[in-house]
């Protein structure tokens, strides 16, 4: 049996999405910038996708900039806004549990002379609001806080954070990559200035995402060229991808995910009852319904992941991006895990295609794996 | 799989050899630590200047477990002199290669072997204890 429980890394493309994309590969393959009828057809698909997405996210469609994914969107927004407005203000605040595609750009901006400050989080991964308020002053240009954390699934109070940010005249960005399809995103109502999304996180295709950019503010592009997307993001439009993302987003909010929470809770209940000495990392309440991040005492996370993989089960250690780098998770560190506990964690992220049978198979296998690895651990109790 | 482990690594990870702890060992070593994500303990038995038995325990990743397994298999029955010169490269060759970021596992395993031999030699009076030695050299 093959079981995929790494849905925060990426998801399976929904067949209905694929069906929508098909004609744009080899039939309606025109370039949206061309002025002939095939170009116009492509441009029509582009416009419709923007309209659809604008409706779902409650935002002006002219503020939607298509990108290759959320890493690019995060880079574009953070570098683009900072560099275009550096004369005005020069401090950038980010939470200490952001994804590397936010942390690395701000690190780069730090080298370019910007002042970077990291907002601390509590043991549940929630922003410490009082600390945040103290850090906010009239020098802050941009605040970036993710809607949902990719490792522990913590949901932030984005609306409150954006309101506080605006009170001090700063701009607000949120990386909302892990929020769809679990949270309703309402850009206008939540006073969000900038937002990043990636289609492959919600059963859409890889290689396409978007940056919501309030074009009231000056932004510099990071890719120069053919002036697509109002000159903010040059490069031929990925029409099949864009059509796929719009369809995936539509489906995401059409279908309920309540069974996912039941399945996740069932999995955790079984694990808690049948595997000794395990702990749930992060917030048990303010958490997206598909995430379990678990610490297994006295054994190493990667060993668990690799052995489960030999049994056909795909799970993650921390975030997929860092799993090859051998670096302990900055997120688990930030929520206060002891140093000696940082290497014993596994992330299980469920998806809409998972079944109870798969969950049972996973827990059964996990029990054996944990027992075997613990049988020869060098950690003494 | 993001990490490309050879079949030999996987075999040694899933079916590790010489797992455990020797009671009343002649030499003992602990290397690495849980903060780094890999910690190993080794116990050895020595007779006639030869390693007659070696066992290990591991808190570590697949390659940590596999490298220790291969090393213990190779040095069992080896003279102390030869075992002291045992190289980490040999482990990597034996495993058919390791991902670049996992090379340090083989180095740690060798460190453990050398430390266990050193512990044996110290205990059996064949060598000045390491602590005293550094203390003396500081004085000098």
Interface residues (C-beta under 8 A of the other chain):
Chain A: X298 X299 X300 X302 X303 X306 X307 X309 X310 X320 X323 X324 X325 X326 X328 X339 X340 X341 X342 X343 X375 X376 X377 X378 X379
Chain B: X1 X2 X3 X5 X10 X13 X14 X16 X19 X20 X30 X33 X34 X35 X36 X37 X38 X39 X40 X41 X56 X57 X58 X59 X60 X61 X62 X64 X65 X101
